[in-house]
Amino acid sequence: MDKPEDASDSTRPATPAAPSAADRGRADANACFVCGPDNPLGLRLAFRMAGDVCLAEFTPGAFHCGYDRLVHGGIVFSALDDVMANWLFLQGVRGHTARCEIRYREPVELGDTLRLEGRLVRRKGRLAQLAGRAVRVGDEVVVAETDGTFMVVDGG
């Protein structure tokens, strides 16, 4: 894939490439907007498990702006949806978002580093309920929370 002309813009934060989905068993996910290492316009978040919590860090830059130097809520939502989905993925389970609700608690300014956390709440048959949180690392304030239900399509 050719690199878009503006992808090298110095205002875009350097984001380390996430481990290849092929390395994680899903070569078809390398272009994912949130975690795909081959998506030059994506967030390229690298998810990992720490005990029973899926984690990632994200520092939004100029390309993630809504207005007034605040991060667009859709970017926060996408990151939280993916931390929940990756909780499943890193367990060897593939699922799709069936429903997701978000509660924004605090605005996020450009440059604020967020810690994303995803946890399984319960699993019943083909449905998995997960919860996500975005925590501003600088002051440990929860800036957004999600509750999601995922339809398990294979694995687990």
C-alpha positions, 0 to 999 in steps of 0.5 A: 500500500502506498503511503499517503502524502500527509502520513509523514507530516511532522504534526502526526505523532510517531506511533510504533507499529503494533505486532503484525496480526499474522504474528497473532494469527490473523493476517487479514487484520493488519489494516484494522484502523485501531490495531493494524500495523499496516494502516498508515492512517490508523492508531496502531495500538498494541494490545497485550494481556496483563492478568485478566485485563487487556491493555494498551496505551494511546497518545492522541495527536493533531489528526485525532482532533475534534475541536478546541484541541480536544480528542474526537469522541469517535476516536476514544470510542473506537479505541475502547471498542477495540480494547474489548474486542482484543480481550477476546482476540488475545484469548483465541476468540473471534467476536464482533461488536453487537452493542456498545455504549459509552459514557464520556466522563472528562474531555481528553486534550491532544497529547494526553496519554490514555491507558485503555483497559478491557475486561470480561464481565461475563460470558453466556453462550455466544455472547460475551459482555465486556467493559472498557475504560480509558484512564488519563495516565497523567492524573489517573482520571477515568475519562470514558467507560464502555459496556459492550456485548460481543457475538462470538463467531469462532474460538472459545 
